[in-house]
Amino acid sequence: MTMQLGISTYTYGWSASAHRVGTASADRSENPLDEQGLLDRATEFGLRLVQIGDNLPLHELLQERIVNLKNSAEKQGIAIELGARGLTETHLETYIGLSQTLNSRLLRFVIDEGAYEPSIDTIIGLLRNAVPALEGANLTLGLENHDRLLAREFAEIVERVGSPNVGICLDSVNSMGAGEGLIEVVSTLAPYTVNLHLKDFGIRRLPHLMGFQIDGRPAGQGMLNIPWLVEQVSQYGRCQTAILEQWVVPEETLAETIAKEAAWADESIMYLQKTGLFKN
């Protein structure tokens, strides 16, 4: 199976969000990248897939913008995947509905939001209850591995839910925040992966030699062995899409950071397309 390559609002994390975490309002872009801008960039790359994440929360948009997004995506021949944060019953219902409206086949969810950190049993109960709705919408939900839970705990959740409509959105870096290495995470979660987040990274020792710093790199220029990762996930036949995400180290100004982010995206997509691992 050849995965379809796409971009997301987290390809452009600094410019796509109207409410950037940790960024003062005075420092925010006056013209953040919106949903139409993301579609247009995908078209420029020759891609036919975008994933709209929680940094551009669709449930906060007016219905008119949702309809315009659907129409534009259909006109440009672009498939949409949705992303959300905060796995509650109400929020899950909302995004299953939005996925149906936008003809999305995949819904990526980050479990936690702020102080909301549900137990594993709570998560399993929510997902089990949602399975009939997911099946009815022909929708697959991918839980993104984040840094509170270990890979084996994510695997336990998917196993206990026991539905082909629930799997893992495998991010190549997030689990380092839980003290887990990439090989361990991939070996545990690859069998359940339904969506792949390609996020290259570098690790360097700090100048004082007392520790390391992990941050982003353009795809193909860091420590992520992308061909190996794709091979590991592909062998199980569940993952159909791969999304470029970026951890762009900021510059002194937001304008410089946004320009750097766009340049990284250009370099990354060029590299990924040249590998021959993906279809556009």
N, C-alpha and C positions, 0 to 999 in steps of 0.2 A: 504494500500500500504506500503510495506517495502522498505525503501530507500537503495540504494547501497552505501556502504562505500568506500571512496577512500582517497588517499593522494595527496598532491600537492607540487609545488615548494615553497609554503608558509608554508608547514609543516617544510621545511628546509630553512627558509628565509635567514639565515646567510651563509649557505653553497651552496645554489643553484644558487645564483646570481653571475654572473661574473662582475657585475657593481653595487655593493652594495651602496645604497644611504647613504651618510654620512660616508663612510668608505674610508680612504686613500688607494691609490693603493698599497702602501707598506704593508698594513695590510690585504690585501685580500688573500684568500686561493690560493695556487698555483694550486690546483686541485679541483675547485668548482664542486659540484654535477651537472652533466649534465643530459640530457633527458634520456639517457640509464641507468644511475645510478638510476634515479627515478623509471623507470620501474622495475629495479632489486629489489629495496627496496619494491615495491608493491608486487612483486612475493614472496619475503621472508615473507611478512606478510600474504600471502594467499589472497591478494586483487586483484581485476580485474578492477580497475579504477584509473586513474591519471588525475589530472588537472594541466596543464602547464600554469602558469600565466605570467604576464608582467615582472617579475623579471628574466625570461629566455625568452626573446622576440623572438618568432619563426620567425617573419618576417625579422630578421637580420641574420638568419642562411642560409648557402648555401643550394641549392636545394638537394644536395646529402645527407645532414644530415636530411632533411625532409623526404626523401624517406627511409632512414635507420630507422628513427623513426617509420614510418608507418609499415615497414616490421617487425621490432622488436616487436611492439605492437601486430600485428596480430599473430606472432609466439608465443608470451607469453600469448595470450588470454586476452589482456588488452585493455579496452576502453579508449579513450582519450577525455578529454574536454579541450577546449582552454580558455585562459584568455588574455585580452588586456586592455590597458589604453589609454585614449585620444579619445573620441568619435567624430571623424570627418568622413565625407563621405568617404574619401579615405581610412582611417584606417579601417573603418567598412567593406568596400569592400574587402580589403586585407584579413581580418580575416574570412570573410565568405568564401572566396576562400580557405584559409588554412584549415578551418573546413571541407570543402568538400573533400579536398585532404586526410585528416587524418580521415575521417569518423566520425567526432565529431558531436554529437547530441545537444551539449550545448556550447554556447559561452558566457562567463561571461565578462562583460565590466565595468570598472571604468570610469566614465564620464570625470573627470578632469585630466589634466596633466600639471604640472607646472603652468604657468600663464593662461592657457586655461581653462576658466570656462564659458561654454556656458549657455545661458538663458534656462529656461524651454521650452519656445516656440521653440527655436532652436533645443533642444534635441528631442522634439516631432516631429518636421518636419523631422529631420534626420531618426528617427525610422520609421515613416510612409512611407517614401520613400524606406526604406530597407525591408519592409514587404514582397513584392513580391519575393525578393531574398532569404529571410529567408524561406519562404514557399517552394520555388523551391528547396532549399537545405535540406528541412526537418530538419531545425535547429531552436532551441529556444534560444533567447538571454535573458540573465539575467543581469539586471542592478544591480550592487552592491551598497548597501546603504553605502555612505561615509559621511564625516562629514561636507560638505558644505550645503547639502540640508536636510530638515527635512523629516521624514518618510511620512508625509501626502503629501509632494511634490513629492516623488517617486511614491506614490500611484496615484496621479493626472496624472503623466506622463503615467503610464501603462494604466489607465482608458481612457485617451484621445487618446492614440495610438489605443487601442481597438482591439488588435490582440492576439490570443492564442500563437503566436510565440514570444511574448515579455512579460517578467515577471521580477521578482526580484531575485537576488542572495542575500539571507539574511545572513549578517554577524552578529554574536552575540555581537560584541563589538563596531564596527565602529561608530555607531550613538551616542555613549556616547560623542564623540567629538563635537556633535551638541547640547549637553545638554539634550539628551533624554535617558530615562531609558529603560531597556530591555522589560518590560511588555508593555509599550506604543508602542515601535517599533514593537514587535511581533504581538500585536493585530491589528496594522494598516497594516502590510505588509505580514502577514502569508497567506492571501487569494491569493496573487499574487506570492508567492514564488515558483520558479522552481529549485532552487539549494540552499543548506544550507551550510554555513561555520561554522563548529564547532570550536569555539575558546574560551577556558576556560580562566577565569581571576580572579584576586584577587584585592581587594581594601583595602588599609591600611592607617591609619592616620600617617602622617609624624612625626618624633621624636619631632619636635618643636610644634606640635599640630595645626599648622596653615595650614591646608589643607590635601588632600588625594592624594595618588598615585595609579593609575590603571596600572596593568601590567599582564603578562601572567602566566598561571599555566598549568601543564599537565592536560589533560582531566579527569574529575572526581575528581580533587583535588582542584578546585576553587569554585567560587560562581555560576557558570552556572549550572542550573538544566536541564541537557541534556534530561532526559526522558520527562520532561514537554515541553521543546522546540520542540522535535520531535513530540509529540502528538499534539501540537498546529498547527504545519505546516502540518502534515499528514492528518488532517481531511478535508483539501481542495482538496487533491488528485492530486496536480500539481507537487509536488516536488518528483523527483525520485532518486536524488543523494545527499549525504552528504559528505563533504570534511573536513578532519582534517586540521586546520591551527593553527599556534602557534605564540605567542608573547614571545619569549625566552629572558629573561633578560640576557644581556651579562656578561661574566666573564672578568678577567683581560686580557686574550689573546684570539685571534680568535680561536686558536686550542682548548682551554678549552671551549669556547662558542659552537663550532661545536660539541664537544663531549657531552656537556650538551643537546644540541638540539636533537641529535640522541637518547639519553637516554629518554628524554621527549617523543619523538615520539614512542619509544618502549612501555613505560608505558601507553601512551594515547591509542594506538591501542589495547593493551591488555585489557584495561578497556572497550573501546567501543565495542569490540567483545564480551566481557562477558555480556554486558547488554542485548543482544538478540534483540536489536532494529533495527539492520541493517543486510543486507545480504552482503556477501563478493563479 
